[in-house]
Each structure stands twice: as structure tokens, then as C-alpha cells.
Amino acid sequence: MDIVYVGVGEFLTSKTPGQTIRTLALGSCVAVITLDPKSRTAGLLHVALPDSSINKKRADERPGMFADTGIVKLLDEMKASGFDGTGALTIKLAGGASIMGINNTFNIGKRNVLAVRKCLWRYRLGAVAEEVGGNISRSVSVDIMSGRVIISSPGMGDWEI
């Protein structure tokens, strides 16, 4: 099996048979998974922060770091990989945990989830499945051929969304 890793602030699309796209250790970060059954293309974005207005230069260099710029780039990559804009694009979300402190002072995880949803709504898209919030770290694997999305968390095992 061929596994391709997506790091923080990165995104990737693929339609390579036998390939799995994977991202590790989502805390407050959010994974946005896109699946197009028509072109058999899958995408994965690892969002770290909600809004690119805090650092425009960084957003230009690494648009995947931010929900608002990362969603745009992921959808552009889906189109470049074969998604023609017609038919159903399946969206799944994972991550957005509150791990930065007991008081949830910054609520980065919650803010990331809300920002991702807001950006998707601009395109009239919404998630059909979510594994978000809480206080656990999650890793995500997307099987290109089947479209299965598997979540893993230390001490909790694996489950599908």
C-alpha cells in the first residue's frame, strides 16, 4: 500500500489506485476530506488556523495553513484532478479538539471547525460526516479507491466516518 502524508498546512488530491492519503496528530487542526465518486478523486487538507488575515504573507506561501485560503486551494486542486463541478462532492471533517488548556482560552479547535464550515457554505457545501471537538488527538487516513475515511486515536483504536 502506498501512503502519502499531508503535513500541517498542506493539502493533496489523488486518484491513484491503491494509494492512501494520511495526516497525523490533529489536535486543534482540522482535516477537510473531499471525495468525488465520479472522478474517483480524493483530497485532504490539514488546516491549522481559521483566518488568513492574521498573516497574509504566510497565507500566500502556505494557503493550506488557513481555513479560508486552504478550502479554495483544495477545491481548485479537486477540479484540476478531475472534479468537474457537477454531481455530489462528499465532504468529511475531523479534528478541531480543545487541547490548548483546561480553560479553552483561545478555542482554536472550535474556531477552526466553524471557519471551515463557513468557507464550505460559501460554495454551498457541507460535511456529511464529522468527527470534531472533544479533547483527543486524531489521525486520518483516506483510501482513494474505496473512499473510506478512517480515524485513529491513541488508546481509542480506529473507526470509520
Backbone torsions as a table, in degrees:
resi	resn	phi	psi	omega
1	MET	NA	135.1	179.7
2	ASP	-95.4	116.5	179.0
3	ILE	-110.4	128.4	176.2
4	VAL	-113.9	127.6	-176.7
5	TYR	-95.7	140.7	176.9
6	VAL	-113.4	121.2	-178.7
7	GLY	-88.4	178.6	178.9
8	VAL	-59.4	129.0	179.1
9	GLY	77.8	10.8	179.5
10	GLU	-110.6	164.4	174.9
11	PHE	-146.7	157.4	-177.9
12	LEU	-155.3	143.1	169.7
13	THR	-122.2	152.8	-179.8
14	SER	-156.7	151.5	168.2
15	LYS	-135.5	29.1	-179.7
16	THR	-80.8	117.8	178.9
17	PRO	-59.0	138.8	178.6
18	GLY	83.2	-1.1	-178.2
19	GLN	-94.7	149.1	173.7
20	THR	-124.5	133.9	174.3
21	ILE	-99.2	134.0	-175.1
22	ARG	-138.9	142.1	170.4
23	THR	-131.0	146.5	-170.8
24	LEU	-113.6	150.8	166.5
25	ALA	54.0	52.8	172.7
26	LEU	-71.7	117.0	171.3
27	GLY	-100.2	-100.7	176.4
28	SER	-78.6	-13.0	177.2
29	CYS	-68.3	159.5	179.9
30	VAL	-124.7	132.7	172.4
31	ALA	-94.0	128.5	173.8
32	VAL	-108.6	118.6	-178.1
33	ILE	-108.5	129.0	177.2
34	THR	-118.4	136.5	-179.9
35	LEU	-133.4	124.7	175.9
36	ASP	-114.6	102.9	-177.8
37	PRO	-65.1	-26.0	-178.6
38	LYS	-67.8	-49.7	-179.6
39	SER	-93.4	-4.8	-177.7
40	ARG	58.0	42.2	178.9
41	THR	-108.9	137.4	175.6
42	ALA	-122.8	149.5	177.1
43	GLY	-135.4	154.4	178.2
44	LEU	-143.0	129.7	178.1
45	LEU	-123.1	134.2	178.7
46	HIS	-111.1	94.7	-176.0
47	VAL	-85.2	132.2	179.3
48	ALA	-103.2	-32.6	-175.0
49	LEU	-138.4	153.4	-173.3
50	PRO	-74.4	-37.3	-166.7
51	ASP	-137.9	125.9	-177.4
52	SER	-72.6	-10.3	-177.9
53	SER	-64.8	-16.2	178.7
54	ILE	-75.2	-19.5	-179.0
55	ASN	-160.2	83.7	-177.1
56	LYS	-61.1	-37.6	179.9
57	LYS	-63.0	-45.5	178.6
58	ARG	-63.3	-38.0	178.8
59	ALA	-64.5	-36.5	176.9
60	ASP	-67.7	-39.8	-178.5
61	GLU	-75.1	-39.8	-176.8
62	ARG	-139.4	78.0	-176.3
63	PRO	-61.7	-24.2	179.9
64	GLY	-68.5	-13.0	178.5
65	MET	-65.1	-28.4	-171.4
66	PHE	-117.7	144.8	-179.2
67	ALA	-59.8	-47.4	-173.3
68	ASP	-65.9	-38.7	179.9
69	THR	-87.9	-32.0	-178.4
70	GLY	-67.6	-41.2	179.1
71	ILE	-60.6	-44.4	179.7
72	VAL	-58.8	-48.1	-178.6
73	LYS	-65.8	-40.2	179.1
74	LEU	-62.5	-44.8	179.0
75	LEU	-65.6	-37.2	175.1
76	ASP	-61.5	-43.1	178.6
77	GLU	-65.9	-37.0	176.6
78	MET	-60.6	-43.6	178.6
79	LYS	-64.6	-41.8	178.7
80	ALA	-65.0	-26.0	-179.5
81	SER	-91.3	-1.0	175.7
82	GLY	129.0	-12.8	176.7
83	PHE	-69.4	120.1	-174.9
84	ASP	-94.8	6.8	177.9
85	GLY	85.3	-6.4	177.1
86	THR	-106.1	158.6	-179.0
87	GLY	81.2	-177.2	-173.9
88	ALA	-91.6	126.4	171.9
89	LEU	-100.5	119.9	-179.2
90	THR	-88.0	129.9	-179.5
91	ILE	-118.9	135.7	173.8
92	LYS	-132.9	148.1	-178.2
93	LEU	-126.4	145.9	175.2
94	ALA	-146.7	149.7	176.7
95	GLY	108.5	-145.8	177.6
96	GLY	69.3	32.2	-179.1
97	ALA	-77.1	161.2	173.9
98	SER	-98.8	98.4	-176.2
99	ILE	-123.0	-0.2	-172.8
100	MET	-87.6	1.2	177.7
101	GLY	153.6	158.2	-175.1
102	ILE	-66.7	-27.6	-178.3
103	ASN	-86.6	-6.5	-178.4
104	ASN	51.5	43.8	-174.1
105	THR	-55.0	-45.2	-175.3
106	PHE	-98.6	-20.4	-179.9
107	ASN	50.2	40.9	-177.0
108	ILE	-59.9	-43.6	179.9
109	GLY	-58.4	-49.9	179.4
110	LYS	-63.3	-41.9	179.1
111	ARG	-64.5	-38.0	177.4
112	ASN	-63.5	-46.3	179.8
113	VAL	-60.4	-46.7	-179.7
114	LEU	-63.6	-39.8	179.3
115	ALA	-66.0	-41.2	178.2
116	VAL	-62.1	-47.7	179.0
117	ARG	-58.1	-45.8	-179.0
118	LYS	-60.0	-43.9	179.1
119	CYS	-64.8	-41.2	178.5
120	LEU	-64.5	-40.0	-179.8
121	TRP	-60.7	-32.2	177.4
122	ARG	-59.0	-28.5	178.8
123	TYR	-99.0	11.6	-177.7
124	ARG	58.8	39.1	178.2
125	LEU	-118.1	151.0	175.5
126	GLY	-149.4	159.8	-178.6
127	ALA	-78.1	139.0	174.8
128	VAL	-91.5	-16.9	177.6
129	ALA	-150.7	143.2	179.3
130	GLU	-140.3	143.0	170.9
131	GLU	-132.7	79.9	-171.7
132	VAL	-128.5	163.1	176.1
133	GLY	83.5	-159.5	-178.2
134	GLY	70.3	-155.9	-178.2
135	ASN	-138.6	32.6	-179.9
136	ILE	-112.8	151.1	172.7
137	SER	-82.7	141.5	-179.9
138	ARG	-131.9	145.1	168.4
139	SER	-114.6	152.4	-174.7
140	VAL	-129.4	135.7	174.1
141	SER	-125.4	135.1	178.2
142	VAL	-121.0	118.4	177.0
143	ASP	-85.1	120.6	-174.3
144	ILE	-61.6	-47.0	-174.7
145	MET	-69.3	-45.3	-175.7
146	SER	-89.7	-23.2	-175.0
147	GLY	78.4	6.1	179.5
148	ARG	-68.0	136.5	177.4
149	VAL	-115.4	116.9	-177.4
150	ILE	-110.8	129.5	176.4
151	ILE	-102.7	138.7	176.1
152	SER	-127.4	142.0	176.1
153	SER	-144.3	135.1	-179.2
154	PRO	-53.9	128.8	178.2
155	GLY	79.3	-6.0	-178.3
156	MET	-116.1	-12.0	179.1
157	GLY	85.9	-156.4	-177.1
158	ASP	-119.7	147.5	174.1
159	TRP	-152.9	158.0	-176.4
160	GLU	-102.7	140.4	171.4
161	ILE	-118.5	NA	NA
